[in-house]
Amino acid sequence: MAGLLGGSTLVPLGQFVSGRWVRTWPEPGEQVDRKLARVEDIPRAWYPIQGGMPKEWFVWTEGAHGVPMRVGSPKLAESHCETVWGLSTRLLPFDHETTAIATSVRTGIRPFGQRTLGATGDEHITTFLRDQFEKAEIAAVRIGRKDADLVLKGRPTSDPVYELSCVNTGKEDDQICSFEASRRLGTKPPDPGCDEVMVVQGWYKLSVDSVTLLQVSGLLTDCDAKDLRTVTPMLFIDAGTRSFVVVREHGYEDESFTVIEVWGNELRQALSVAGGGC
């Protein structure tokens, strides 16, 4: 698995070896003083997979499902304020962030699709998400505010808009989805600043006759949301009897990548990789 930094530089993030995920490629800021001109110059310890570094990878986005892409020589690239080793491609650069995921195999991989769900969307899902939002909001306000009862009493009644990212698991019509929604509370934080905002993020599993919550959390922040980490699901990986999702987390000044195993009705972190920051 690798990320396309800036849309054009392939940076390996992790490998699934002997039933577990490992990171062997240098993280941003590591070993940047090396001199590497050819793929053959890459230390085996950086990519200790039988057959060595693949010359062909497959790109996955919502609009590109396993598009072949060849890689060239090693190069240094900028990841936010740090430098990281990657591999050149013929794609055009356009940003300093990781914009897509690539894999060295094509089978068993599915990209997530994004959609927006408002108050007039699927009634069953909307009711479920509204309930999860309310519970997470109440818990976060009670933790974050001494005057929680007053804040909760004055909450707006409008439904938030839910941003969904879903993928079919390949088992009948079952799906795994992440969701994020926010709502302005109309209150000020204890320190002077702009209005407080409630952000709720979570995961659920959807089948023909049920919706199962996998994870949910609420964050009480202000309108700058500097302490918020947005979560973008990118890939679902079917590894036989085991399933994983790959997500990109983006903070105010950095990004990271996490591989999460779907274990029944639980989500277990299998790998976390720094993607560069300031």
Secondary structure, DSSP 8 states (H G I E B T S, - for coil): -EEEETTTEEEE--EEETTEEE--S--TTSSTT----SGGGS-GGGS--TT-S-SEEEEE-SS-EEEEEE--SEEEEEETTEEEEEE--SS----SSEEEEEES--TTEEE-EEEEE-TTS-HHHHHHHHHHHHHHHHHHHHHH-TTHHHHHHT---S---EEEEEEE-SSTT-EEEEEEEEEE-S---SSS-S-EEEEEEEEEEE-SS-EEEEEEEEEEEETT-TT--EEEEEEEEEETTEEEEEEEEE-SSEEEEEEEEEETTEEEEEEEEEEEE-
